[in-house]
């Protein structure tokens, strides 16, 4: 992937995950120590990001670093679920597994195509 495209993907992902977390740019900047201007430039894909900055943003958004680097797919969602469950007690993980099983069996889900894996 060329650099301009990578910056756009990172920016789109930071924006999307920030919105999903219910954070403003200001709140994300407080969590990461970055300025709101820097967050804005990253989200617009106009600024390169150092790896430690990327990791800081990922941690604040409760996602993996690679979730910010690649277009959102079911595989990145699964990695994010693993990240969120890491360190939780067995009872909590089992409850989450049961919830996922309930959702899968009670909602229409089509299996992912080979291109989505």
C-alpha positions as CSV (number, residue, x, y, z in Angstrom):
1,X,0.0,0.0,0.0
2,X,1.4,3.4,-0.9
3,X,2.1,5.9,1.8
4,X,-0.8,8.4,0.9
5,X,-3.3,5.5,0.9
6,X,-1.9,4.2,4.2
7,X,-2.3,7.7,5.8
8,X,-5.9,7.9,4.6
9,X,-6.7,4.4,6.0
10,X,-5.1,5.3,9.4
11,X,-7.0,8.6,9.4
12,X,-10.4,6.9,8.6
13,X,-9.9,4.3,11.2
14,X,-8.9,6.7,13.9
15,X,-11.9,8.8,13.1
16,X,-14.3,5.8,13.1
17,X,-13.0,4.2,16.3
18,X,-12.9,7.6,18.0
19,X,-16.6,8.2,17.1
20,X,-17.5,4.6,18.2
21,X,-15.8,5.3,21.5
22,X,-17.9,8.5,21.9
23,X,-14.8,10.7,22.1
24,X,-14.2,14.2,20.8
25,X,-10.8,15.1,19.2
26,X,-10.2,17.0,22.4
27,X,-10.8,14.0,24.6
28,X,-8.6,11.8,22.5
29,X,-5.9,14.4,22.6
30,X,-6.1,14.4,26.4
31,X,-5.8,10.6,26.5
32,X,-2.8,10.6,24.2
33,X,-0.9,13.8,25.0
34,X,-1.3,14.9,21.3
35,X,-2.8,18.2,20.3
36,X,-6.2,18.4,18.8
37,X,-4.6,19.8,15.7
38,X,-2.4,16.7,15.4
39,X,-5.5,14.4,15.9
40,X,-7.2,16.4,13.2
41,X,-4.3,16.0,10.7
42,X,-4.1,12.3,11.4
43,X,-7.8,11.8,10.8
44,X,-7.6,13.7,7.6
45,X,-4.6,11.6,6.5
46,X,-2.3,14.6,6.1
47,X,0.2,13.7,8.7
48,X,2.5,10.7,9.1
49,X,2.3,8.9,12.5
50,X,5.2,7.5,14.4
51,X,4.7,4.0,15.8
52,X,4.6,5.1,19.4
53,X,2.0,7.7,18.6
54,X,-0.1,5.0,16.7
55,X,0.2,2.7,19.7
56,X,-0.9,5.5,22.1
57,X,-3.9,6.3,19.9
58,X,-4.8,2.6,19.7
59,X,-4.6,2.2,23.5
60,X,-6.8,5.2,24.1
61,X,-9.4,3.8,21.6
62,X,-9.1,0.2,23.0
63,X,-8.2,-1.3,19.7
64,X,-5.1,-3.0,18.4
65,X,-2.4,-1.1,16.5
66,X,-3.0,-3.1,13.4
67,X,-6.7,-2.2,13.5
68,X,-5.6,1.4,12.7
69,X,-3.3,0.3,9.9
70,X,-5.7,-1.8,7.8
71,X,-9.2,-1.2,6.4
72,X,-11.9,-2.5,8.7
73,X,-12.8,-6.1,8.1
74,X,-14.2,-9.0,10.1
75,X,-10.7,-10.1,10.9
76,X,-9.7,-6.8,12.5
77,X,-13.0,-6.9,14.5
78,X,-12.1,-10.3,15.8
79,X,-8.6,-9.1,16.8
80,X,-10.2,-6.1,18.6
81,X,-12.6,-8.5,20.5
82,X,-9.6,-10.5,21.5
83,X,-7.8,-7.4,22.7
84,X,-10.9,-6.3,24.8
85,X,-11.1,-9.8,26.4
86,X,-7.4,-10.0,27.2
87,X,-6.9,-10.0,30.9
88,X,-10.6,-10.4,31.8
89,X,-11.5,-13.2,34.2
90,X,-12.9,-16.5,32.9
91,X,-16.4,-15.8,34.0
92,X,-16.5,-12.6,32.0
93,X,-15.0,-14.2,28.9
94,X,-17.6,-17.1,29.1
95,X,-20.4,-14.5,29.5
96,X,-19.2,-12.7,26.4
97,X,-18.9,-16.0,24.5
98,X,-22.5,-16.8,25.4
99,X,-23.7,-13.4,24.3
100,X,-22.0,-13.9,20.9
101,X,-23.5,-17.3,20.6
102,X,-26.9,-15.9,21.4
103,X,-26.5,-13.1,18.8
104,X,-25.3,-15.6,16.1
105,X,-28.2,-17.9,16.7
106,X,-30.9,-15.3,17.0
107,X,-30.0,-12.8,14.3
108,X,-29.6,-13.3,10.6
109,X,-26.0,-13.7,9.9
110,X,-24.6,-14.8,6.6
111,X,-21.2,-16.5,6.6
112,X,-18.3,-14.3,5.4
113,X,-17.3,-14.7,1.8
114,X,-13.7,-15.7,1.1
115,X,-12.8,-12.1,0.3
116,X,-13.9,-10.9,3.8
117,X,-11.7,-13.4,5.7
